[in-house]
């Protein structure tokens, strides 16, 4: 584990690197796999859940890869509530970088509303309309 610099608002948080699958590290009921393919919007952040960000990376953004794996493993899924706050023209507008997802989660965890956090992170070039 290594501490993360407090200047970024990460004080008291630690990253832990694991060899092997996340599905082997934690009980399925503790995991929430974040994927833009999930039908379930994330509405609140639970301190007792383990959130998985960016477990599968695919250059072509192959739909449902993470979702299908989670169904097999019995793991809950969720997506950031982008569609609840913006008009979305296509699925790619719901796909964010790992850093962007982490920043949104951190902002909401620290008390910011979803709409405000998303507005600060979503790239303007993708033309998100409130």
Buried (B, 14 or more C-beta within 10 A) or exposed (E): EEEEEEEEEBEEEEEEEEEEEBBEBBEEEEBBBBBBBBEEBBEEBEEEBBBBBBBEEEEEEEEEBBBEBBEEBEBBBBBBBBEBBBEBEEEEBBBBEEEBBBBBBBBBBEEBEBEEBBBEBBEEEBEBEE
